[in-house]
């Protein structure tokens, strides 16, 4: 693979665990400098794919190249050029914030002075410099995620792998993490992330694949996928009692498709304002919300299920 080729190249990639096929012959390429996402519910195969890219789980079949290298044969060389933010924090709670980065830097053979200089720079980057001498167990969940990101950057990686980077964080902490990741992207770091949050994928990803049951259902930019596979707007209807039958033909040709969920009905349309009075007259909902289409609507169309079941 040439230097001008993709940073990650996968064809027919398979991962099985006994009789379970976690990743089922998927194809994808990740280009240098982009933010690439794997979007899907728990159990879709996202983390298994990330573990193969991270050279901690060998592929069962297919082709996988990272930096033009073989992850089975060249694992140590690849890992030296990676940063990894795992789904669960693996920080040492007994150490200070600064010490967590310093010790990680030593794993990569950094001289003590260089590790200290990088730790100070990274703590500034993730806005934790004032907490450098605090023990990790005193940090909030959002601060711990930012520290984990700082630690993953100590070896100045070309490629940063992030597995569900903001799961469990409150909205303010999530946005703080997004801001740091966006700045990394601006600096030219290639990001590969898994997520089941459609707003996270829309915020961070230049391109993504939607995974379901180990396979790739679609690929494209968030905007392209929404434009191609959904409508401009969605009208959400909620009802006080049982959900009535919805006949799209009676809604003046304004509805492209409908989805009936346990707690609401979704009407897909290019003109929500025009549809609302018609829906009120025909269906008598208790409440109506007009919103733009999201990646969750794309996933619902592709699989018939919500991203977060």
N, C-alpha and C positions, 0 to 999 in steps of 0.2 A: 504494500500500500504506500503510495507516495505521500510526501508531506502536505501536498495540496488536497489529498483525499479526506474523507470524513475522519473525525477523531475517534468515533466508535462506529463499527460496521458489523451488523448482525444479519445473517440470512438463515432462515429455518431453525432459529435458536429454540432449543428444547431443554426443559428441566423437569425431571420426574423424581418423585419420592415413592418408591415402591409402585403401587398401582395408581397413584395420584399423579396426574400430569398438571403441574403448576404453571408451566410456560409451554405453549403448544405451537411450535414452529412459527415464530414471529420474525418479521423483517423490519429493520429500522436503521437509519444512519443519523449520527449526531455531528453537526458541523462545528468547526472551531469557532469559539466566541459566542455561540448562541445559548439560550436557555431552553432546554428541551424537557418536556414533562411526560410522565406516565400518569394518566388520570383514570381512576376507576375505584370501585368499592373494595372493601377488605376482601381478600381472597381472590382478587383478579389476577394475581401473578406479578404485581409491581415489585414487591420487595424481593422476590426470588430473582427477578431480572437484575435488580440493583446489586444483589450479592454476587451474581456472575460477573457483572461489570467491575465490581470491587475486588475480584480475584479471591474471594473467600469461599466460593461455592462453584465447583467446576461444571460446565455445561454437560448435559447428558447427550446432546446431539446438536447438529447444526454447526454454523460458522460464527465465530466472534473474534473481532480484532479491536484492540484498544491501542492508540498511538502506532498502529501498524504492527503491534506485537501480539503474541499468543498468550492469553491469560493463564493457561495451564503451564506452559513452558517458561514464560517470562513474568510470572506473578510478582516477584520482588521488584523487578525493574518498573513495572507498571505502578505498583503501590507507592513507590517512591515519588511518583508524579501526581498522585491523587490526594485529595482531601475528602474525608468522609464524615458526614453528620448523620449518625445512626438515629433510628426512630426513638429509641430509649436513650436518655442521657447516661453516659458512662463516666461522669466526672467523679473525682475523689473528694468526697464531702469533708474529709479530715484536713485537707490542704487548703491553702488560700487560693484566691482567684488567680493570682500571678503564678503561684507554684504549679497549678494545673497545666499552664501553658509551658512553663520551663521544663517540666519533666517530659512532656510530650515532645518538645524540641530535641531533647536528648535521645529519644528513640530514633530520630532521623540523623543522629550524629552531629548535630549542630554544636560548635564550640560554645562554651558557657556564655561568653560575652555576646556572641551573635544571637543566641537564644534569648538572652535578657533584652537585647535591643528590639528583637522582633516581638517579644511579649509586650513591651511598653507600647510599641506602635499598634499592635493588634487590639490591645485594651482601649486605646483611644478610638480606634475604628469602630468597635462595637459599643462604645460609650460606657465602658466599665472601669475607666482609669481610676475613678474615685473609690472604687470598691476593691482595688488591687490587693489590699492586705486583709480583706475580710475572708472568712471561711465560706466555702461554697454553700454549706447548709443554711446560711443566712440569706441566700439570694431567692428572689421570686422565680417562678417558672420561666417567665420571659427572659430574665437575666441569665438563667442557666442555659437557655437555648442560644443566646447571643455568645456566651462564653464557649459553648461547644463549637459554634461556628468559628470563633477566634482561634480555638485550639486546632481546628481542622485546617487552618490556613498557615500554620507555623512553618511548614515545609515549602511555602510559596507554590502551591499546586497549580498545574495547568487545567485540571478538571476537578470540579467539586461535586460530589454526590450527596444528595440530601433526601433522606427517606422520611416522608411525612414531617417536614421541618417545623410546622406550627400546630400539630395536633395537641389538644389540651390547653392551648393558650387562650386568654381572653382577647377580645378584638383589638384593644390598644397594644398589647404585647405582640400580637400577630403582625400588626402594621409596622411596628418597630423592627421586627425581623425582616419583613418584606423590604423595608428601606435599605437595610444593610445588604441584602442580596441584590437589590437593584443596583447599588453602587458597585458591587463586585462585577456585575455584568458590564457596567460602564467601563470598568478597568480592563476588560478583555478576558476575564475568567469564564470558562465554559461551565455552565451549570446543568446538571441533570437531576431532576427531582421527581419524587412520587407524591401524589396528593389525592385526597378524595374531596377537597374543597374546590368547587368550580370557580369561586372568586379568586382563589390563590392562583389557579392555573391561568385565568384570564389576566391577572395582574403581572405575573412573572414570565410566562412562557412565550417565546417566539413561535415555537411549534410544539405540538404534542400528539401523542397517540392516546386513544381511548381504549382501555383494556377491559375485557369482560371474560371471566372463566378461562383465563390463560391465553386468550387470543386478542389480536388487535382488530377492533371493529372499524375504526376510522383514523385518519391522520391528516393534519393540517394546522394552520394557525387558528387560534381561538375565534377570531372574527370570521375567517373563511368557513369554519365548520358551522358556526351559527347561521351565517348567510345561506349556506348550501343546504343545511339539514333542518332548519327551523324557520319560523316566521319572524317578522320584525318585533311583534309584541305578543304577549300572552295575557288573557283575561282569566283571573282566578275567581271562581265562585265557591262560596261556602253556604251550606244550607242548615237550617235549624233541625230538621228531621231527616228522614231518609233522602238520599240523593235521587232526584228524578231522572228518568230516561232523557237523554239529550239527543235530539235529532238535528244534526248540523244543517240539513236541508231546509229546516224551518227558520234559520237564522240569517235570511236574506243574502246568502252567498258570501257572508263575511268570514266564515270559519273554514280554515284549510284542513284542520284535524282536531280531534278532541282526545283528551286523556282523562279517565275517571280514576282518581286515587281514593284511598279510604277516607280521607278528610276533606277532599275538595275536588272540583272539576276544573280542568284546564282547557281553555278554548284558544287555539292558535290562530292568529289573525295579523293582518298588516295594518289594521285600523281599529285600535282598541276603543277609541272614543266613539266611533260609530257603532261598535258592537254593544257597548254597555247598555244603552236604552232598550235595544232589541232583546238582550239577555234578560234584563229586568222584566220586560213585558211577557216573555215566553216562559221563563223558568223560576221567577220570583225568589232569587237567592237572598239569604240573610245579609251577606256582605259581598262586595265586589272589589277586586284590586286589579289595576292595569299596570303591567311591568314589561320591561324589555326581555327578549329571549336570552337565555344563558346556556352555558355548556351542559347544565343539568337537563335542560329540555332536549338537547341533542342526545344525551345519554338515554333519556327516557324513550325517545323515538327509536334508538338503535336496539335497546334491550328490553323495553317494557317495564323497567325497574328504575327506582330512584337510585342516585349515587350512594346515598346513605339509607340503607334499608332498615 
